[in-house]
């Protein structure tokens, strides 16, 4: 069974901060530092449909720049195709 290329440590990602104090978007590049081995239920605040549980694997991303994100800041993460 082949492992998906983006579910490995070191896979490149783009982290987009959706809003900041000046109203603009920010984008930072980074890599997957670690990925959990188990699939767990995400906290209820991440659900798009309140009564429908959301499941996934926890991931730690190491950003290339020295960046301070605010706890709870809205972000999106996109995997960059580097196969």
Secondary structure, DSSP 8 states (H G I E B T S, - for coil): ----TTSSTT-EEEEEE---TTS--EEEEEEEEEEEEEEEE--GGG-SSTTS--EEEEEEEEESS-----TT--EEEEE----
